Amino acid sequence: MSAKRVELIRNALCTALRPHELDIVDESHLHAGHAGAREGKGHFRVRIVAECFRGQAALARHRTVYAALGALMQTDIHALAIDARSPDE
């Protein structure tokens, strides 16, 4: 299931944001026993570099990522650590 979730996240972010770089790490194994793990959701770390982040503050970037992930935030993702940058950063 873990690899499938990473692929779902990758597809959603690539489709919506067309990143120059995208790294996704599944950290769910580090959170065994936490509420999200018990519910079957995962913990992920995302590093994304995309033109759409140029001129955006960190909060706006995070909101953009959450919006791109849409329903996955409710069904598959319990926690998401985001490092979002523009190409010149």
Buried (B, 14 or more C-beta within 10 A) or exposed (E): EEEEBBEBBBEBBBEBBEBEEBEBEBEBEEBEEBEBBEEEBBBBBBBBBBEBBEEBEEEEBBEBBBEBBEEBBEEBBBBBEBEBBBEEE
